[in-house]
Amino acid sequence: MGPCTPLLILFLLSWLGPLQGQQHHLVEYMERRLAALEERLAQCQDQSSRHAAELRDFKNKMLPLLEVAEKEREALRTEADTISGRVDRLEREVDYLETQNPALPCVEVDEKVTGSPGTKGKGRRNEKYDMVTDCGYTISQVRSMKILKRFGGPVGLWTKDPLGPAEKIYVLDGTQNDTAFVFPRLRDFTLAMAARKASRVRVPFPWVGTGQLVYGGFLYYARRPPGRPGGGDELENTLQLIKFHLANRTVVDSSVFPAEGLIPPYGLTADTYIDLAADEEGLWAVYATREDDRHLCLAKLDPQTLDTEQQWDTPCPRENAEAAFVICGTLYVVYNTRPASRARIQCSFDASGTLTPERAALPYFPRRYGAHASLRYNPRERQLYAWDDGYQIVYKLEMRKKEEEV
């Protein structure tokens, strides 16, 4: 061994002493950390066991309560079904009583109706109408209804063309508008985003009210005629009938309606001045004038030229009337109240004289309590298309011969 060996051994011994001390402290630190982790794991396990026990106790308490709630729900469902059946039975009984004890028709005898025919206005007045078809049916019952959807505002019109494609739907929203929606089929109209499926037809002049009609590929509607230069109110109560070709989108014909001092024919529908209708016989117009502000008037129009062929002063009152339609030459007026209740046909007028008021049925509309902004009869389907506060509704009609007793 060399002279430096003892010194090297002493140096190594002096360096290994502190290193062993550090290792000892590190081992003690790790043992303390592991003991703390074990304690925390034991606490977590205890808490998990306690929570599991609490959940089991809660489940055991809730199961009987859920069983009781299910039994109560079934009992309420059974009771609701029972009440619904009783309500349906009561409505059927009320409908039966109304049928057995009909109210008197709202007919007022007026000297104008029973007197000599008037000479004012274009076309024959108050003469018996000669039927051009063999249609001899009248309404027996308004049997059922189907609410299709809610589209547009509270006032509007939807209809089909009785002489056009059977599936196409026409929707005219509002009382002063110039754009009609045309749907290729009823299924497209009932979709959630129905407006995307529709084509839009814009007319050159905005319509007035909800008296429009689609007939034979044409849109018939009333508009305010333009004022004359220099002002003046001579056209204030005059309306112009427009015949608009839906395919070519052009005005084919127009004519000033031959009645002075027009007023809304329906007391509950203030925006409509001329209500156009179509039936098996052709084109009709329902209106009223200041000359007799208590009753409705009926006119038969030529769909080709818009000429007024005949006119009648009907005995049907304007008060509380909300809409009307024509079937086989007979005008049916629907009445309601304000606020709206259950609508009813309470007056009819047969232009041919075949159906007398005593033989006319006066049915209620089924169940729904609302107000009709418009009613359109489709002679091909024998259905009514109604607009009720933005809801589009279809009513099915039951018919009988005019000669049959009620």
Secondary structure as GFF3:
##gff-version 3
##sequence-region A 1 406
A	DSSP	alpha_helix	5	100	.	.	.	ID=ss1
A	DSSP	alpha_helix	111	114	.	.	.	ID=ss2
A	DSSP	beta_strand	124	125	.	.	.	ID=ss3
A	DSSP	beta_strand	137	150	.	.	.	ID=ss4
A	DSSP	beta_strand	156	159	.	.	.	ID=ss5
A	DSSP	beta_strand	169	173	.	.	.	ID=ss6
A	DSSP	beta_strand	179	183	.	.	.	ID=ss7
A	DSSP	alpha_helix	186	189	.	.	.	ID=ss8
A	DSSP	three_ten_helix	194	197	.	.	.	ID=ss9
A	DSSP	beta_strand	199	202	.	.	.	ID=ss10
A	DSSP	beta_strand	213	215	.	.	.	ID=ss11
A	DSSP	beta_strand	218	223	.	.	.	ID=ss12
A	DSSP	beta_strand	240	245	.	.	.	ID=ss13
A	DSSP	beta_strand	250	256	.	.	.	ID=ss14
A	DSSP	beta_strand	262	263	.	.	.	ID=ss15
A	DSSP	beta_strand	275	279	.	.	.	ID=ss16
A	DSSP	beta_strand	282	289	.	.	.	ID=ss17
A	DSSP	beta_strand	292	301	.	.	.	ID=ss18
A	DSSP	beta_strand	308	317	.	.	.	ID=ss19
A	DSSP	beta_strand	321	327	.	.	.	ID=ss20
A	DSSP	beta_strand	330	335	.	.	.	ID=ss21
A	DSSP	beta_strand	344	350	.	.	.	ID=ss22
A	DSSP	three_ten_helix	357	359	.	.	.	ID=ss23
A	DSSP	beta_strand	374	378	.	.	.	ID=ss24
A	DSSP	beta_strand	383	388	.	.	.	ID=ss25
A	DSSP	beta_strand	391	401	.	.	.	ID=ss26
###
